[in-house]
Amino acid sequence: MNFAGSHILSIDQFQREDILKIFATADIMAPYALRKSQTRVLEGAILGNMFFESSTRTRISFGAAFNLLGGEVRETSGFSSSAIVKGESLQDTARVLSGYSDIICMRHPTEGSVADFASASRVPVINGGDGHNEHPTQALLDLYTIQSELRAQGRSLDTLRIAMIGDLKFGRTVHSLVRLLCLFTPARIVLVSPAELSMPAELVEALRSAGHDVFETDNLNQGISEVDIVYSTRIQEERFPSAEEADLYRGNFRLNQAVYTANCEPNTVIMHPLPRDSRAEANELDSDLDDNPNLAIFRQTDNGVLVRMALFALIFDVAHLVERYASDLPWRSTRRGL
Ligand code: CP
């Protein structure tokens, strides 16, 4: 695809070579994300960060990624601080905000809303999550992390075995990850969920059509054995008709060190798009895993900055100029390693 000036709305718009280009561009962002150097390649550009649904990682990492490329960020969070509460349409909002920004990242609780917004925007729009539909940049950072974790173990995506666990019905991160895996070498994919929260049938069919071996089960212990990656997800309570219905499934698939030791292979990597629900009634990824070196959840969040920097650089067609606009930093980062 031609990235320059493009919206990023769905994984379906990519070919495999596009993903490899994003990952190669993400690799060159490491010195800037690690504060070893700085680049001003997007100096003068403005990102409009429009998050109409709660977010910590996606909103802040989009902003940090844009800042790290030298650009500035303007934000709005929630509907209450937007004129949408006065009845303004998404399209009018897009017409206005795209006059103030050079690119917009947006999250919205309704499926398809980011695409609607993009259709009226005068600048590129990146989907930061639209209802239970898609979260394409999360899938990109997830696959980038999977590749990096496997490489560290001397393995590759070509022999991938992955289990996705939890709310596969409403979880937009796994919907986008499944679409992304359809572009890659056939893998063994285990889908672990209660039957009521299973992966949408069309996505399971897409995996099978792409040649993947897909197994569906509601048995956590069975599902997490013989895989390289365990990808846990949160019960998406905000998408359920009521909290009581979400409570029926909360805490059904708890992964802790004892469960991991009893069922996983020694090097199985643990991932989660986060936030993990750490409340006692859920505790889907126990804090006793925090010292497990295979817990990759914070390497995953760090990788989000690299991948989002890469997307900005490609959309603005400046990836080849990043180093030319680089300079030494007058300060040294005091950030400790994970
Ligand atoms: N993974 C993710 O989308 O996290 P946030 O909701 O914090 O952005």
Boltz pocket constraint, residues with backbone or C-beta under 6 A from the ligand:
constraints:
  - pocket:
      binder: B
      contacts: [[A, 54], [A, 55], [A, 56], [A, 57], [A, 58], [A, 59], [A, 128], [A, 129], [A, 135], [A, 138], [A, 273], [A, 274], [A, 275]]
      max_distance: 6.0
